[in-house]
């Protein structure tokens, strides 16, 4: 977007410009998620954080900033939370996940658990929950 040049300069000043790719708008996010090992979601504020749920649905473990939204989809062994302002804590989580994901059996288990966690937010599941709420409210 409009900050691309500024962010490119920042990446270069931090000597990471050769490792950062600004991809811009993408309409193939599912394909990108398929080649990732881990999803990092450092947003300080999120209502729910649909991007992280999409990552879970793709079978990825998630490291997310602790906020109202991430608490909704948190699940031990699949989602790790960190204080949004604590870069060191985020780095520690990445290192731990890197080790976990080197074990193929553990990686497969984590992927299946992530997909299962995402199913809680499936459209049909959400509609059923809303229907129950409306029925309860109607008869109160």
Residue pairs with C-beta under 8 A, 6 or more apart in sequence:
1 24
4 22
4 24
7 22
8 17
8 22
11 17
11 20
26 32
29 54
30 54
30 58
33 39
33 54
33 55
33 58
33 60
34 58
36 55
36 58
36 60
37 60
37 97
37 101
38 60
38 61
38 62
38 63
38 94
38 97
38 98
38 101
39 51
39 52
39 55
39 56
39 60
39 61
39 62
39 63
40 62
40 63
40 64
40 90
40 94
41 49
41 51
41 52
41 55
41 62
41 63
41 64
41 65
41 70
42 64
42 65
42 84
42 90
43 49
43 64
43 65
43 67
43 69
43 84
44 65
44 67
44 84
44 85
45 67
45 68
45 69
46 52
46 67
46 68
46 69
46 70
47 68
47 69
48 69
48 72
48 73
48 121
49 64
49 67
49 69
49 70
49 72
49 73
52 62
52 64
52 69
52 70
52 73
52 79
53 73
53 118
53 121
54 118
55 62
55 114
56 62
56 73
56 78
56 79
56 114
56 115
56 117
56 118
57 114
57 115
57 118
57 119
58 114
58 115
59 111
59 112
59 114
59 115
60 111
60 114
61 78
61 79
61 80
61 97
61 100
61 101
61 110
61 114
62 73
62 78
62 79
62 80
62 114
63 79
63 80
63 81
63 82
63 90
63 93
63 94
63 97
64 70
64 74
64 79
64 80
64 81
64 82
65 81
65 82
65 83
65 84
66 81
66 82
66 83
66 84
67 84
70 79
70 81
71 81
73 79
73 117
73 118
73 120
73 121
74 81
75 113
75 117
77 110
77 113
78 110
78 113
78 114
78 117
79 117
80 93
80 96
80 97
82 89
82 90
82 93
83 89
100 106
100 107
100 110
101 107
101 110
119 125
